[in-house]
Amino acid sequence: MLRPTEVPRPAAGPGQVLLRVRAAGIDRGTWHLAAGRPYAVRAALGLRRPRNPAAGLDVAGTVAALGPGVTGFAVGDAVFGTARGAFAEYVVARADRIAPKPARLGFEEAAVLAVSGLTALQGLRDAGRVRSGQRVLITGASGGVGTYAVQLAKAFGAEVTGVCGPAKADLVRSLGADHVIDYTREDFTRVGVADGRRYDLVLDLAGSTPVARLRSVLEPRGTLVVAGGEDDGDWLGLGRQFRALVLSPFTRQRLTMLVSRQARAGLDDLAALVDAGSISPAVGAVFPLEQVPEALTVLTEGRTAGKIAVAVGTEE
């Protein structure tokens, strides 16, 4: 799908910032946009090929130039956030989608913070309305979003159960999970339910468990947030989310979906949580820019835990 090539350096327009990319991050959304799957995304991004052929979204780097009307940043500032086409030496970002990089993070760590961190934060705090003392179940706990979600749920005072494979269980425990379920050995929709143990909030990131089974582990007035859709078809990819929304008015349980939003306020919240020591990026692998296709293969085959970073580091 992807190959390295030379293109002209972009220029920042009104409300934009030109970034010298030091590192970028890889997430599932990057693969979906590059592959054009589910097919529904092609209506907005291009039917036969992407209108913007440059891939990548998560980014960290330094400000190289400011477009007209941009305030609050200066050339040389270290920042992180999102920018379309982040797998490049230079990229243009919207000024309202970047924020100052947390001082305690290197560029590779900061480059994997925005997309997955925002998804985890909005899934727990906004969609899930998590509260201290609740029991929270997180599927896909060892993935890019899951590693942040485990840390955030603990920071919010919840008792956390993470679901992952056996090779990644130690990572999930190290992030603060109180309980870890190995999905290759145990059915997480049955573990604990037999003796009456249920959850106040389920954040589903793994993307394949039917809504009915997810509901079975919820408290009678619990909340289900469906965020994953990896195994829900090539056409729309949101079947489980829509089923949850349709069913929610007819049950005491609250069933909802997550559509992550990229905005400066959320980035500032993430930076504050990093500065407070509440969350830290779990970087599972780092690839050079020219090996982005290989990195995407590693991601889609599930061969790494946490996030994958792309090191760029162009010369001044």
C-alpha positions in Angstrom: 0.0 0.0 0.0 2.8 2.4 0.9 6.2 3.3 -0.5 8.7 6.1 0.3 9.0 9.0 -2.2 10.2 12.6 -2.4 7.6 15.4 -2.5 7.9 19.2 -2.2 8.0 20.6 1.4 4.5 21.8 2.3 3.8 25.4 3.4 1.6 26.5 6.3 -1.6 28.3 5.4 -4.0 30.4 7.6 -4.4 28.8 11.0 -1.8 26.2 10.3 1.7 25.3 11.5 4.5 23.7 9.6 6.2 21.0 11.7 9.6 19.5 11.4 8.6 15.9 12.3 10.8 14.2 14.8 8.6 11.1 15.3 5.2 9.8 14.3 2.9 7.2 15.7 1.0 4.2 14.1 -2.5 3.3 15.0 -5.3 1.2 13.6 -6.9 4.2 12.0 -3.8 4.8 9.9 -4.1 1.3 8.4 -7.9 1.8 7.8 -7.3 5.0 5.9 -4.4 3.6 3.8 -6.3 0.4 2.9 -9.7 2.1 2.4 -11.4 -0.3 4.8 -14.2 -0.4 5.8 -15.2 0.7 2.3 -17.5 3.4 3.7 -14.5 5.6 4.4 -13.8 5.8 0.7 -16.8 8.1 0.1 -14.9 10.8 2.0 -11.3 9.9 1.3 -11.3 8.7 -2.3 -13.1 5.8 -4.0 -10.2 4.1 -5.7 -7.2 5.7 -4.0 -6.7 8.2 -1.2 -7.1 11.8 -2.2 -4.2 12.6 0.2 -1.6 9.8 -0.5 0.5 10.7 2.5 -0.3 8.5 5.5 0.1 9.0 9.3 -1.7 11.1 11.9 0.0 11.0 15.3 3.0 13.4 15.3 5.6 15.0 17.5 8.2 17.6 16.4 9.2 21.2 16.4 7.6 24.2 14.9 9.3 25.2 11.6 7.0 28.0 10.5 3.7 29.7 11.4 0.9 30.3 9.0 -1.1 33.6 9.0 -3.1 34.2 12.1 -1.4 31.6 14.3 -0.6 32.7 17.9 0.5 30.8 20.9 3.4 29.0 19.2 6.9 30.1 18.2 9.4 28.6 15.8 11.4 25.9 17.6 8.6 24.9 20.0 8.4 21.2 20.7 4.8 20.0 20.2 2.7 16.9 19.8 -0.7 16.2 18.3 -2.2 15.1 15.0 -1.5 16.0 11.4 -2.6 14.3 8.2 0.4 12.9 6.5 2.6 12.6 9.5 4.9 10.0 8.0 7.1 12.6 6.5 10.0 14.9 7.3 7.7 18.0 7.3 4.0 18.1 7.7 1.3 20.9 8.1 -0.9 20.7 11.2 -3.9 22.7 12.3 -2.9 25.0 15.1 -5.8 23.8 17.2 -4.7 20.1 16.9 -1.3 20.5 18.5 -0.1 21.3 22.0 3.2 21.8 23.8 5.0 18.5 24.3 5.2 17.3 27.9 8.8 17.9 29.0 9.2 14.4 30.6 8.5 12.7 27.2 10.9 12.2 24.4 9.7 12.7 20.8 9.0 9.1 20.2 6.9 8.8 23.3 5.0 12.0 22.6 4.4 10.9 19.0 2.2 8.0 20.2 0.2 10.0 22.7 -2.5 11.9 20.9 -4.7 9.5 18.9 -4.8 6.6 21.3 -4.6 8.7 24.4 -7.6 10.8 23.3 -9.6 7.7 22.4 -9.0 6.2 25.9 -9.7 9.4 27.7 -12.9 10.1 25.9 -14.0 6.5 26.1 -13.7 6.4 29.9 -14.3 9.9 31.0 -16.8 11.3 28.4 -18.6 8.3 27.0 -18.2 5.9 30.0 -18.6 8.5 32.8 -16.2 6.5 34.9 -16.2 7.1 38.7 -14.0 6.2 41.6 -14.7 2.8 43.1 -16.3 1.3 39.9 -15.4 -2.0 38.4 -14.1 -1.5 34.9 -13.4 -4.1 32.2 -11.2 -3.2 29.3 -10.9 -5.6 26.3 -7.8 -5.1 24.1 -6.0 -3.9 27.2 -2.5 -4.4 25.7 -3.1 -2.4 22.5 -2.4 1.2 21.7 -5.7 2.5 23.3 -5.9 -0.2 25.9 -2.5 0.6 27.5 -3.7 4.2 28.1 -7.2 3.1 29.2 -5.8 0.8 31.9 -3.7 3.7 33.3 -6.5 6.2 33.1 -9.1 4.0 34.7 -6.7 3.5 37.7 -6.0 7.2 37.8 -9.8 7.8 38.1 -9.9 5.4 41.0 -11.5 2.3 39.4 -10.8 -1.4 40.0 -9.5 -2.5 36.6 -9.7 -5.8 34.8 -7.8 -6.1 31.5 -8.3 -8.7 28.8 -5.3 -9.6 26.6 -3.2 -12.4 25.3 -0.7 -14.3 27.5 2.4 -12.7 26.0 1.2 -9.3 27.0 -0.2 -9.9 30.4 2.8 -8.7 32.3 2.7 -5.4 30.5 -1.0 -4.9 31.4 -0.2 -5.7 35.1 2.7 -3.3 35.1 0.3 -0.5 33.9 -1.8 -1.0 37.0 -4.5 -3.6 36.1 -5.8 -5.2 39.3 -6.9 -8.4 37.3 -5.8 -9.8 34.0 -7.8 -12.3 31.9 -6.0 -14.3 29.3 -8.6 -14.6 26.5 -6.8 -17.6 25.0 -7.6 -19.6 28.2 -10.7 -18.1 29.7 -13.9 -16.6 28.3 -14.0 -13.1 29.9 -17.8 -13.0 29.6 -17.9 -16.0 32.0 -15.0 -15.3 34.4 -16.5 -14.1 37.7 -20.1 -13.9 36.4 -20.9 -17.3 37.9 -20.2 -16.0 41.4 -22.1 -12.7 40.8 -19.1 -10.5 39.8 -20.1 -7.9 37.2 -18.8 -4.6 35.9 -20.0 -1.0 36.2 -18.3 -0.1 32.9 -17.0 -2.1 30.0 -14.8 -0.4 27.5 -14.7 -2.7 24.4 -11.6 -2.1 22.3 -11.0 -5.6 20.9 -13.8 -5.3 18.3 -15.3 -8.8 17.9 -17.4 -9.8 21.0 -21.2 -9.6 20.3 -23.1 -6.9 22.2 -25.3 -9.5 23.9 -22.2 -11.1 25.5 -20.7 -7.8 26.5 -24.0 -6.9 28.2 -24.0 -10.2 30.2 -21.0 -9.0 32.3 -22.5 -5.6 33.0 -24.3 -4.6 36.2 -28.1 -4.0 35.6 -27.4 -0.3 35.3 -23.9 -0.6 33.9 -22.4 1.2 30.9 -21.0 -0.4 27.7 -18.8 1.7 25.4 -18.1 0.0 22.1 -15.0 1.5 20.5 -13.5 -1.4 18.5 -14.7 -2.5 15.1 -11.9 -4.5 13.6 -13.9 -7.7 12.9 -17.2 -6.1 12.0 -17.1 -6.3 8.3 -15.4 -4.6 5.3 -18.3 -2.4 4.3 -19.3 -0.2 7.3 -17.4 -1.6 10.3 -19.8 -0.1 12.8 -22.4 -2.8 13.1 -21.9 -3.5 16.8 -21.9 0.2 17.6 -25.2 0.7 15.9 -26.7 -2.3 17.5 -25.8 -1.0 20.9 -27.3 2.4 20.2 -30.6 0.9 18.9 -30.9 -1.4 21.9 -30.0 1.1 24.6 -33.4 2.8 25.0 -35.0 -0.5 25.8 -32.7 -1.6 28.6 -31.7 -0.1 32.0 -28.1 -0.6 30.9 -26.5 2.3 29.1 -25.1 1.2 25.7 -23.1 3.7 23.6 -20.4 4.1 21.1 -17.3 6.2 20.9 -16.3 8.6 18.1 -13.0 10.1 19.2 -12.4 13.9 18.7 -9.1 15.6 18.1 -8.9 19.0 19.8 -6.4 21.1 21.7 -8.3 20.9 25.0 -8.0 17.1 25.0 -4.3 17.3 24.2 -3.8 19.7 27.1 -5.6 17.2 29.4 -3.3 14.4 28.3 -0.2 16.5 28.8 -1.4 17.3 32.3 -2.0 13.6 33.1 1.5 12.8 31.8 3.1 15.6 33.9 1.2 14.3 37.0 2.6 10.8 36.4 -0.8 9.3 35.9 -0.1 8.0 32.4 3.0 7.1 30.3 3.2 5.9 26.7 3.9 2.2 26.3 6.1 2.2 23.2 6.4 -1.4 22.0 8.6 -0.9 18.9 10.3 1.9 17.0 10.8 1.8 13.2 12.6 4.2 10.9 10.5 6.2 8.4 11.4 4.1 5.4 10.0 1.0 7.2 6.5 2.2 7.8 5.0 -0.6 5.6 6.7 -3.2 7.7 5.5 -1.4 10.9 1.9 -1.5 9.7 2.3 -5.3 9.1 3.6 -5.8 12.6 0.6 -3.8 13.9 -2.1 -5.6 12.0 -0.6 -9.0 12.9 -0.7 -8.1 16.6 3.0 -8.7 17.0 3.7 -5.9 19.4 2.2 -4.6 22.6 1.4 -0.9 23.2 2.2 1.6 20.5 4.5 1.7 17.5 6.6 4.8 16.9 8.3 6.0 13.7 11.6 7.8 14.1 12.2 10.6 11.7 14.6 13.2 13.0 15.5 15.2 9.9 18.6 17.3 9.8 18.3 21.0 10.5 
